[in-house]
Amino acid sequence: MAEPLLIFPTAEYRLRVERLQRRMQAAGQDALLLTTPADVFYVTGFLTRFWESPARPWFIIVPASGRPIAVIPAIGADLMRRCWVTDIRTWDAPNPEDDGVSLLADTLAGLVPETGCIGVPMQLETHLRMPLADYARVGARIAPRRFVDATDTVQRVREVKSEAEIEKIRVICGVADRAFARVPEFSGAGRPLDLVFRDFQIALLQEGADWVSYVAGGAGPGGYGDVISPAGPQPLALGDVLMLDTGAVRDGYFCDFDRNYAIGRADDGARRAHAALFAATDTALAELRPGMTALDLHGVLTGALRAHGATPGGGRLGHGLGLTLTEWPSVTAKDDTVLREGMVLTLEPGVEIEPGKIMVHEENLVLRADGAELLSTRTQPDLPEIH
């Protein structure tokens, strides 16, 4: 028999499933259908890079009681058996005639009464990882059972992290901390930006990341224009501000924070922007408490930026973090999600230095009963310079 391959003890997964089942019961849901990598890993411990292939759908069913049931392609059976799931039903995939449709429908019909309903996450920050046509076929086969929205069921459980999860995020934040400390080794005037990005990814792997799903950033004189464009071959120049942002992964959990550096002497505008971002982050760290909403936090950050003479950037100023690079809630003026103890969040204020030129800064934290606890190592107050 293959050795177990679990990131956490079985008790951690059992507790997660029990929390989901309590919310399912309160919502009148007789089962929960999960299809995405993060949701599947959350309840089973099934961690694989094989998700990069879109050729096969994968299904996990959380019943009203007991352990999850896996309805998966046969290629994944060995790994799933090394998790805590004992009921594993497989088909040879991909099968263009019936790619798990009948097996999934029969499994759901055997678990859920005819008048029952199956929860599926359907709202913001969810997606269905199976063909829509097959989803419709399953719905037709299980009728009069019906699919209902289970976004709240899943998100309210996943957004509060266990201490074991928090420790995983703390570890990958430490990996990124060490990689950021090495940026001056491979950055400087004349160094092409795309090579800086590659060396940063190498540093993350060398420091202990399992993989680097996300590296972004930018560079430009006194600031940068955007933070999502691919890096090009243009060399860094004196007076540039370099920003690197990473979502590296270890044991399935992400960090997500960035750092800014001046190439040579930083100009006054860049130094003022960095100081305002640092001060606004300090204010948020000091004021953040459970019971605030995401929009309250947005107001704290924008108010602090304006108080320091900066123009807040558009968009959200932070978000949840965990099994995906970004999770709910979004720190915007429209998100009234209540912030709760145990949430892992990012603070990501941004400022407009001048039209077409911005600077952003990000830290990772866990919300405790008495306020914020940093998981990333706080950046320094003054904009670092690389000479």
C-alpha positions as a Markdown table, in Angstrom:
| # | Residue | x | y | z |
|---|---|---|---|---|
| 1 | Met | 0.0 | 0.0 | 0.0 |
| 2 | Ala | 1.3 | 3.5 | -0.9 |
| 3 | Glu | 2.4 | 5.7 | 1.9 |
| 4 | Pro | -0.1 | 8.4 | 3.0 |
| 5 | Leu | 0.7 | 11.8 | 1.4 |
| 6 | Leu | -1.1 | 14.4 | 3.5 |
| 7 | Ile | 0.0 | 18.0 | 4.1 |
| 8 | Phe | -2.0 | 18.0 | 7.4 |
| 9 | Pro | -3.2 | 15.3 | 9.8 |
| 10 | Thr | -6.5 | 13.6 | 9.0 |
| 11 | Ala | -8.1 | 15.5 | 11.9 |
| 12 | Glu | -7.6 | 18.8 | 10.1 |
| 13 | Tyr | -9.5 | 17.6 | 7.0 |
| 14 | Arg | -12.3 | 16.0 | 9.2 |
| 15 | Leu | -12.8 | 19.4 | 11.0 |
| 16 | Arg | -13.0 | 21.2 | 7.7 |
| 17 | Val | -15.6 | 18.9 | 6.3 |
| 18 | Glu | -17.6 | 19.0 | 9.5 |
| 19 | Arg | -17.7 | 22.8 | 9.3 |
| 20 | Leu | -18.9 | 22.6 | 5.7 |
| 21 | Gln | -21.6 | 20.1 | 6.7 |
| 22 | Arg | -22.9 | 22.3 | 9.4 |
| 23 | Arg | -23.3 | 25.1 | 7.0 |
| 24 | Met | -24.8 | 22.8 | 4.4 |
| 25 | Gln | -27.4 | 21.7 | 7.0 |
| 26 | Ala | -28.2 | 25.3 | 7.8 |
| 27 | Ala | -28.7 | 26.1 | 4.1 |
| 28 | Gly | -30.7 | 23.0 | 3.4 |
| 29 | Gln | -28.1 | 21.4 | 1.1 |
| 30 | Asp | -28.0 | 17.6 | 1.0 |
| 31 | Ala | -24.5 | 17.4 | -0.7 |
| 32 | Leu | -21.8 | 19.7 | -2.0 |
| 33 | Leu | -20.2 | 19.3 | -5.4 |
| 34 | Leu | -16.6 | 20.7 | -5.6 |
| 35 | Thr | -14.6 | 20.8 | -8.9 |
| 36 | Thr | -11.7 | 23.4 | -8.5 |
| 37 | Pro | -8.2 | 22.6 | -7.3 |
| 38 | Ala | -8.4 | 24.7 | -4.2 |
| 39 | Asp | -11.7 | 23.3 | -3.0 |
| 40 | Val | -10.7 | 19.7 | -3.8 |
| 41 | Phe | -7.4 | 20.1 | -1.9 |
| 42 | Tyr | -9.1 | 21.9 | 1.0 |
| 43 | Val | -11.3 | 18.9 | 1.8 |
| 44 | Thr | -9.2 | 16.0 | 0.6 |
| 45 | Gly | -5.5 | 16.9 | 0.7 |
| 46 | Phe | -5.2 | 16.0 | -3.0 |
| 47 | Leu | -2.2 | 18.2 | -4.1 |
| 48 | Thr | -0.9 | 17.9 | -7.6 |
| 49 | Arg | 0.3 | 20.1 | -10.5 |
| 50 | Phe | -1.7 | 17.8 | -12.8 |
| 51 | Trp | -4.5 | 20.5 | -12.7 |
| 52 | Glu | -2.5 | 22.4 | -15.3 |
| 53 | Ser | -4.0 | 19.9 | -17.8 |
| 54 | Pro | -7.6 | 20.9 | -18.7 |
| 55 | Ala | -8.3 | 17.6 | -20.3 |
| 56 | Arg | -10.0 | 16.0 | -17.4 |
| 57 | Pro | -12.7 | 17.1 | -14.9 |
| 58 | Trp | -12.4 | 16.1 | -11.2 |
| 59 | Phe | -15.3 | 15.9 | -8.8 |
| 60 | Ile | -15.5 | 15.8 | -5.0 |
| 61 | Ile | -18.8 | 15.3 | -3.2 |
| 62 | Val | -19.2 | 16.3 | 0.4 |
| 63 | Pro | -22.2 | 14.3 | 1.7 |
| 64 | Ala | -24.5 | 15.4 | 4.5 |
| 65 | Ser | -22.3 | 13.4 | 6.9 |
| 66 | Gly | -19.1 | 11.3 | 6.7 |
| 67 | Arg | -16.1 | 11.6 | 4.5 |
| 68 | Pro | -15.9 | 13.1 | 1.0 |
| 69 | Ile | -16.5 | 10.9 | -2.0 |
| 70 | Ala | -14.1 | 11.2 | -5.0 |
| 71 | Val | -15.4 | 10.8 | -8.5 |
| 72 | Ile | -12.2 | 11.2 | -10.5 |
| 73 | Pro | -10.2 | 10.1 | -13.6 |
| 74 | Ala | -8.5 | 6.8 | -13.0 |
| 75 | Ile | -5.1 | 8.4 | -13.4 |
| 76 | Gly | -5.6 | 10.1 | -10.0 |
| 77 | Ala | -6.7 | 7.1 | -8.0 |
| 78 | Asp | -3.3 | 6.2 | -6.5 |
| 79 | Leu | -2.7 | 9.8 | -5.2 |
| 80 | Met | -6.3 | 10.1 | -3.9 |
| 81 | Arg | -5.8 | 6.8 | -2.0 |
| 82 | Arg | -2.9 | 8.4 | -0.2 |
| 83 | Cys | -5.2 | 11.1 | 1.1 |
| 84 | Trp | -7.9 | 10.5 | 3.7 |
| 85 | Val | -10.6 | 9.7 | 1.2 |
| 86 | Thr | -11.7 | 6.1 | 1.2 |
| 87 | Asp | -14.6 | 6.1 | -1.3 |
| 88 | Ile | -13.0 | 6.6 | -4.7 |
| 89 | Arg | -14.9 | 6.1 | -7.9 |
| 90 | Thr | -13.1 | 6.3 | -11.2 |
| 91 | Trp | -13.5 | 6.3 | -15.0 |
| 92 | Asp | -11.0 | 6.2 | -17.8 |
| 93 | Ala | -10.6 | 9.8 | -18.9 |
| 94 | Pro | -10.8 | 11.6 | -21.1 |
| 95 | Asn | -13.9 | 10.0 | -22.6 |
| 96 | Pro | -15.7 | 12.2 | -25.2 |
| 97 | Glu | -18.8 | 10.0 | -25.0 |
| 98 | Asp | -19.2 | 10.1 | -21.2 |
| 99 | Asp | -16.5 | 11.9 | -19.3 |
| 100 | Gly | -17.6 | 11.1 | -15.8 |
| 101 | Val | -21.2 | 12.3 | -16.4 |
| 102 | Ser | -23.0 | 9.1 | -15.6 |
| 103 | Leu | -20.7 | 8.1 | -12.7 |
| 104 | Leu | -21.2 | 11.5 | -11.1 |
| 105 | Ala | -24.9 | 11.5 | -11.7 |
| 106 | Asp | -25.4 | 8.0 | -10.3 |
| 107 | Thr | -23.3 | 8.9 | -7.2 |
| 108 | Leu | -25.3 | 12.1 | -6.5 |
| 109 | Ala | -28.6 | 10.3 | -7.1 |
| 110 | Gly | -27.5 | 7.6 | -4.6 |
| 111 | Leu | -26.7 | 10.2 | -1.9 |
| 112 | Val | -29.4 | 12.9 | -2.3 |
| 113 | Pro | -33.2 | 12.3 | -2.0 |
| 114 | Glu | -35.3 | 13.1 | -5.0 |
| 115 | Thr | -36.5 | 16.3 | -3.5 |
| 116 | Gly | -33.0 | 17.3 | -2.3 |
| 117 | Cys | -30.5 | 19.8 | -3.6 |
| 118 | Ile | -26.8 | 19.8 | -4.3 |
| 119 | Gly | -24.7 | 22.9 | -3.5 |
| 120 | Val | -22.3 | 24.3 | -6.1 |
| 121 | Pro | -20.3 | 27.5 | -5.7 |
| 122 | Met | -21.8 | 29.9 | -8.3 |
| 123 | Gln | -20.9 | 33.5 | -7.4 |
| 124 | Leu | -17.9 | 35.9 | -7.4 |
| 125 | Glu | -14.5 | 34.2 | -7.2 |
| 126 | Thr | -15.8 | 30.8 | -8.1 |
| 127 | His | -15.8 | 28.8 | -11.3 |
| 128 | Leu | -17.0 | 25.4 | -12.5 |
| 129 | Arg | -14.2 | 23.2 | -13.7 |
| 130 | Met | -16.2 | 20.9 | -16.0 |
| 131 | Pro | -17.8 | 21.4 | -19.4 |
| 132 | Leu | -21.0 | 23.4 | -19.2 |
| 133 | Ala | -22.7 | 20.9 | -21.5 |
| 134 | Asp | -21.8 | 18.0 | -19.1 |
| 135 | Tyr | -23.0 | 20.1 | -16.1 |
| 136 | Ala | -26.4 | 20.4 | -17.9 |
| 137 | Arg | -26.4 | 16.6 | -18.6 |
| 138 | Val | -25.7 | 15.8 | -15.0 |
| 139 | Gly | -28.5 | 18.2 | -13.9 |
| 140 | Ala | -31.0 | 16.5 | -16.3 |
| 141 | Arg | -30.0 | 13.0 | -15.1 |
| 142 | Ile | -30.4 | 13.7 | -11.4 |
| 143 | Ala | -33.7 | 15.7 | -11.7 |
| 144 | Pro | -35.9 | 16.4 | -9.8 |
| 145 | Arg | -32.9 | 16.9 | -7.6 |
| 146 | Arg | -31.4 | 20.3 | -8.3 |
| 147 | Phe | -28.2 | 22.4 | -8.1 |
| 148 | Val | -28.3 | 25.4 | -5.8 |
| 149 | Asp | -25.8 | 28.1 | -5.0 |
| 150 | Ala | -23.3 | 27.2 | -2.3 |
| 151 | Thr | -20.9 | 30.1 | -2.5 |
| 152 | Asp | -21.7 | 31.2 | 1.0 |
| 153 | Thr | -21.3 | 27.7 | 2.3 |
| 154 | Val | -17.8 | 27.3 | 1.0 |
| 155 | Gln | -16.5 | 30.8 | 1.4 |
| 156 | Arg | -17.5 | 31.4 | 5.0 |
| 157 | Val | -15.7 | 28.2 | 6.0 |
| 158 | Arg | -12.6 | 28.6 | 3.9 |
| 159 | Glu | -12.0 | 32.3 | 4.7 |
| 160 | Val | -11.2 | 31.5 | 8.4 |
| 161 | Lys | -7.9 | 29.7 | 8.5 |
| 162 | Ser | -6.9 | 27.1 | 11.1 |
| 163 | Glu | -3.6 | 27.6 | 12.9 |
| 164 | Ala | -2.1 | 24.8 | 10.8 |
| 165 | Glu | -3.0 | 26.8 | 7.6 |
| 166 | Ile | -1.7 | 30.0 | 9.1 |
| 167 | Glu | 1.6 | 28.4 | 9.8 |
| 168 | Lys | 1.9 | 27.2 | 6.2 |
| 169 | Ile | 1.3 | 30.7 | 4.9 |
| 170 | Arg | 3.8 | 32.1 | 7.4 |
| 171 | Val | 6.4 | 29.6 | 6.0 |
| 172 | Ile | 5.9 | 30.7 | 2.4 |
| 173 | Cys | 6.0 | 34.3 | 3.4 |
| 174 | Gly | 9.4 | 33.6 | 5.0 |
| 175 | Val | 10.5 | 32.1 | 1.7 |
| 176 | Ala | 9.5 | 35.3 | -0.1 |
| 177 | Asp | 11.2 | 37.4 | 2.6 |
| 178 | Arg | 14.5 | 35.7 | 1.9 |
| 179 | Ala | 14.1 | 36.0 | -1.8 |
| 180 | Phe | 13.3 | 39.7 | -1.6 |
| 181 | Ala | 16.4 | 40.2 | 0.5 |
| 182 | Arg | 18.5 | 38.9 | -2.4 |
| 183 | Val | 17.0 | 41.2 | -5.1 |
| 184 | Pro | 20.1 | 43.6 | -4.9 |
| 185 | Glu | 22.3 | 40.7 | -5.9 |
| 186 | Phe | 20.7 | 40.4 | -9.3 |
| 187 | Ser | 19.3 | 43.9 | -9.9 |
| 188 | Gly | 20.9 | 47.2 | -10.8 |
| 189 | Ala | 21.4 | 49.7 | -13.6 |
| 190 | Gly | 21.8 | 48.0 | -16.9 |
| 191 | Arg | 20.2 | 44.7 | -15.9 |
| 192 | Pro | 17.4 | 43.6 | -18.2 |
| 193 | Leu | 14.1 | 43.5 | -16.4 |
| 194 | Asp | 13.1 | 40.0 | -17.8 |
| 195 | Leu | 16.4 | 38.6 | -16.4 |
| 196 | Val | 15.6 | 40.2 | -13.0 |
| 197 | Phe | 12.2 | 38.4 | -13.1 |
| 198 | Arg | 13.8 | 35.1 | -13.9 |
| 199 | Asp | 16.5 | 35.4 | -11.2 |
| 200 | Phe | 13.8 | 36.4 | -8.7 |
| 201 | Gln | 11.9 | 33.2 | -9.5 |
| 202 | Ile | 15.1 | 31.2 | -9.1 |
| 203 | Ala | 15.7 | 32.8 | -5.7 |
| 204 | Leu | 12.2 | 31.9 | -4.6 |
| 205 | Leu | 12.8 | 28.2 | -5.5 |
| 206 | Gln | 16.2 | 28.2 | -3.9 |
| 207 | Glu | 14.7 | 29.6 | -0.7 |
| 208 | Gly | 12.1 | 26.8 | -0.5 |
| 209 | Ala | 9.1 | 27.5 | -2.7 |
| 210 | Asp | 7.6 | 24.4 | -4.3 |
| 211 | Trp | 6.7 | 26.4 | -7.3 |
| 212 | Val | 6.2 | 30.1 | -8.4 |
| 213 | Ser | 2.8 | 30.5 | -9.8 |
| 214 | Tyr | 2.9 | 34.3 | -10.0 |
| 215 | Val | 5.6 | 36.9 | -10.5 |
| 216 | Ala | 4.7 | 40.4 | -11.6 |
| 217 | Gly | 5.9 | 43.9 | -11.2 |
| 218 | Gly | 7.2 | 46.8 | -13.2 |
| 219 | Ala | 9.9 | 49.4 | -13.5 |
| 220 | Gly | 10.1 | 53.0 | -14.7 |
| 221 | Pro | 11.6 | 56.4 | -14.0 |
| 222 | Gly | 10.2 | 57.5 | -10.6 |
| 223 | Gly | 7.4 | 54.8 | -10.7 |
| 224 | Tyr | 5.8 | 52.4 | -13.1 |
| 225 | Gly | 2.7 | 52.3 | -15.3 |
| 226 | Asp | 1.1 | 49.0 | -14.4 |
| 227 | Val | 1.9 | 45.9 | -12.4 |
| 228 | Ile | 0.7 | 43.0 | -14.6 |
| 229 | Ser | 2.6 | 43.3 | -17.9 |
| 230 | Pro | 5.2 | 40.7 | -18.8 |
| 231 | Ala | 8.7 | 41.8 | -18.2 |
| 232 | Gly | 10.6 | 42.8 | -21.3 |
| 233 | Pro | 14.3 | 43.1 | -22.2 |
| 234 | Gln | 14.6 | 46.8 | -21.4 |
| 235 | Pro | 17.5 | 47.4 | -19.0 |
| 236 | Leu | 17.0 | 49.1 | -15.6 |
| 237 | Ala | 18.2 | 52.6 | -15.5 |
| 238 | Leu | 19.3 | 55.0 | -12.8 |
| 239 | Gly | 16.2 | 56.7 | -11.4 |
| 240 | Asp | 13.9 | 53.8 | -12.0 |
| 241 | Val | 11.7 | 52.3 | -9.4 |
| 242 | Leu | 11.6 | 48.5 | -9.6 |
| 243 | Met | 8.7 | 46.6 | -8.1 |
| 244 | Leu | 8.5 | 42.8 | -7.8 |
| 245 | Asp | 5.4 | 40.9 | -6.6 |
| 246 | Thr | 5.1 | 37.2 | -6.0 |
| 247 | Gly | 2.6 | 34.5 | -5.4 |
| 248 | Ala | 4.9 | 31.7 | -4.5 |
| 249 | Val | 3.6 | 28.4 | -3.2 |
| 250 | Arg | 4.6 | 25.9 | -0.6 |
| 251 | Asp | 2.5 | 22.9 | 0.5 |
| 252 | Gly | -0.4 | 24.3 | -1.5 |
| 253 | Tyr | -0.5 | 27.7 | 0.2 |
| 254 | Phe | 0.3 | 31.1 | -1.3 |
| 255 | Cys | 2.1 | 34.2 | -0.1 |
| 256 | Asp | 1.3 | 37.4 | -2.0 |
| 257 | Phe | 3.3 | 40.6 | -1.3 |
| 258 | Asp | 5.6 | 43.0 | -3.2 |
| 259 | Arg | 8.6 | 45.2 | -2.6 |
| 260 | Asn | 9.8 | 48.4 | -4.2 |
| 261 | Tyr | 13.4 | 49.4 | -4.9 |
| 262 | Ala | 15.0 | 52.5 | -6.3 |
| 263 | Ile | 17.8 | 52.0 | -8.9 |
| 264 | Gly | 20.3 | 54.4 | -7.7 |
| 265 | Arg | 19.1 | 57.5 | -5.9 |
| 266 | Ala | 15.3 | 57.7 | -5.5 |
| 267 | Asp | 13.7 | 60.9 | -6.5 |
| 268 | Asp | 11.5 | 63.0 | -4.2 |
| 269 | Gly | 8.2 | 61.8 | -5.7 |
| 270 | Ala | 9.1 | 58.2 | -5.3 |
| 271 | Arg | 10.3 | 58.7 | -1.8 |
| 272 | Arg | 7.1 | 60.5 | -0.8 |
| 273 | Ala | 4.9 | 57.8 | -2.4 |
| 274 | His | 6.7 | 55.1 | -0.6 |
| 275 | Ala | 6.5 | 57.0 | 2.7 |
| 276 | Ala | 2.7 | 57.4 | 2.3 |
| 277 | Leu | 2.2 | 53.8 | 1.5 |
| 278 | Phe | 4.2 | 52.8 | 4.5 |
| 279 | Ala | 2.3 | 55.1 | 6.8 |
| 280 | Ala | -1.1 | 54.0 | 5.4 |
| 281 | Thr | -0.1 | 50.4 | 6.0 |
| 282 | Asp | 0.9 | 51.2 | 9.6 |
| 283 | Thr | -2.4 | 52.9 | 10.2 |
| 284 | Ala | -4.3 | 49.9 | 8.9 |
| 285 | Leu | -2.2 | 47.5 | 10.9 |
| 286 | Ala | -3.0 | 49.5 | 14.1 |
| 287 | Glu | -6.7 | 50.0 | 13.5 |
| 288 | Leu | -7.7 | 46.6 | 12.0 |
| 289 | Arg | -10.0 | 44.6 | 14.2 |
| 290 | Pro | -12.5 | 41.7 | 13.8 |
| 291 | Gly | -16.0 | 43.0 | 13.1 |
| 292 | Met | -14.8 | 45.7 | 10.7 |
| 293 | Thr | -15.9 | 45.2 | 7.1 |
| 294 | Ala | -13.7 | 45.1 | 4.0 |
| 295 | Leu | -15.1 | 48.5 | 3.0 |
| 296 | Asp | -14.2 | 49.9 | 6.5 |
| 297 | Leu | -10.6 | 48.8 | 5.9 |
| 298 | His | -10.7 | 50.4 | 2.4 |
| 299 | Gly | -11.7 | 53.6 | 4.1 |
| 300 | Val | -8.9 | 53.4 | 6.6 |
| 301 | Leu | -6.3 | 53.0 | 3.9 |
| 302 | Thr | -7.6 | 55.7 | 1.5 |
| 303 | Gly | -8.0 | 58.1 | 4.4 |
| 304 | Ala | -4.5 | 57.5 | 5.6 |
| 305 | Leu | -3.1 | 58.0 | 2.1 |
| 306 | Arg | -4.9 | 61.3 | 1.7 |
| 307 | Ala | -3.7 | 62.4 | 5.1 |
| 308 | His | -0.2 | 61.9 | 3.9 |
| 309 | Gly | -0.7 | 63.9 | 0.8 |
| 310 | Ala | -1.1 | 61.0 | -1.6 |
| 311 | Thr | -3.7 | 60.2 | -4.2 |
| 312 | Pro | -5.1 | 56.7 | -3.6 |
| 313 | Gly | -4.9 | 54.4 | -6.7 |
| 314 | Gly | -8.1 | 52.8 | -8.1 |
| 315 | Gly | -9.2 | 49.3 | -7.6 |
| 316 | Arg | -9.0 | 47.2 | -4.5 |
| 317 | Leu | -6.5 | 47.8 | -1.8 |
| 318 | Gly | -6.1 | 44.2 | -0.5 |
| 319 | His | -7.8 | 40.8 | -0.4 |
| 320 | Gly | -8.0 | 37.4 | 1.2 |
| 321 | Leu | -5.2 | 34.9 | 0.8 |
| 322 | Gly | -4.7 | 31.2 | 1.2 |
| 323 | Leu | -5.1 | 28.3 | -1.2 |
| 324 | Thr | -5.3 | 30.7 | -4.1 |
| 325 | Leu | -3.3 | 33.8 | -4.9 |
| 326 | Thr | -6.3 | 36.0 | -4.2 |
| 327 | Glu | -9.3 | 35.0 | -2.1 |
| 328 | Trp | -12.4 | 36.9 | -1.0 |
| 329 | Pro | -13.0 | 39.5 | 0.4 |
| 330 | Ser | -11.9 | 42.4 | -1.7 |
| 331 | Val | -10.8 | 45.6 | 0.1 |
| 332 | Thr | -13.0 | 48.0 | -1.9 |
| 333 | Ala | -15.6 | 50.6 | -1.2 |
| 334 | Lys | -18.3 | 48.1 | -2.2 |
| 335 | Asp | -17.4 | 44.9 | -0.3 |
| 336 | Asp | -19.3 | 44.7 | 3.0 |
| 337 | Thr | -17.8 | 41.3 | 4.0 |
| 338 | Val | -17.3 | 41.2 | 7.8 |
| 339 | Leu | -13.7 | 40.6 | 8.7 |
| 340 | Arg | -13.3 | 37.8 | 11.2 |
| 341 | Glu | -10.6 | 36.4 | 13.5 |
| 342 | Gly | -8.5 | 33.9 | 11.6 |
| 343 | Met | -8.8 | 35.5 | 8.2 |
| 344 | Val | -5.5 | 35.9 | 6.3 |
| 345 | Leu | -5.5 | 39.1 | 4.4 |
| 346 | Thr | -3.3 | 41.4 | 2.3 |
| 347 | Leu | -3.0 | 45.1 | 2.7 |
| 348 | Glu | -2.2 | 46.5 | -0.8 |
| 349 | Pro | -2.5 | 50.3 | -0.9 |
| 350 | Gly | -1.6 | 52.0 | -4.1 |
| 351 | Val | -1.0 | 55.7 | -5.0 |
| 352 | Glu | -0.9 | 57.7 | -8.2 |
| 353 | Ile | 2.4 | 59.6 | -8.3 |
| 354 | Glu | 1.3 | 61.4 | -11.5 |
| 355 | Pro | -0.9 | 60.5 | -14.5 |
| 356 | Gly | 0.4 | 57.1 | -15.8 |
| 357 | Lys | 2.8 | 56.5 | -12.9 |
| 358 | Ile | 1.9 | 54.5 | -9.8 |
| 359 | Met | 3.4 | 52.8 | -6.8 |
| 360 | Val | 1.9 | 49.9 | -4.8 |
| 361 | His | 2.9 | 48.1 | -1.7 |
| 362 | Glu | 1.6 | 44.9 | -0.1 |
| 363 | Glu | 2.0 | 43.0 | 3.2 |
| 364 | Asn | 0.4 | 39.7 | 4.4 |
| 365 | Leu | -1.3 | 39.3 | 7.8 |
| 366 | Val | -3.6 | 37.2 | 9.9 |
| 367 | Leu | -6.4 | 38.9 | 11.8 |
| 368 | Arg | -6.3 | 38.0 | 15.5 |
| 369 | Ala | -8.8 | 38.9 | 18.2 |
| 370 | Asp | -6.8 | 41.9 | 19.2 |
| 371 | Gly | -5.7 | 43.0 | 15.7 |
| 372 | Ala | -3.3 | 42.3 | 12.9 |
| 373 | Glu | -0.3 | 39.9 | 13.1 |
| 374 | Leu | 2.1 | 40.3 | 10.2 |
| 375 | Leu | 3.1 | 37.1 | 8.3 |
| 376 | Ser | 5.4 | 38.9 | 5.9 |
| 377 | Thr | 8.4 | 40.8 | 7.3 |
| 378 | Arg | 7.5 | 44.5 | 7.3 |
| 379 | Thr | 9.3 | 46.5 | 4.6 |
| 380 | Gln | 11.6 | 49.4 | 5.7 |
| 381 | Pro | 10.1 | 52.9 | 6.0 |
| 382 | Asp | 12.4 | 54.4 | 3.4 |
| 383 | Leu | 12.4 | 53.3 | -0.2 |
| 384 | Pro | 15.4 | 50.9 | -0.5 |
| 385 | Glu | 18.1 | 51.9 | -3.0 |
| 386 | Ile | 20.2 | 49.6 | -5.2 |
| 387 | His | 23.5 | 51.1 | -6.1 |
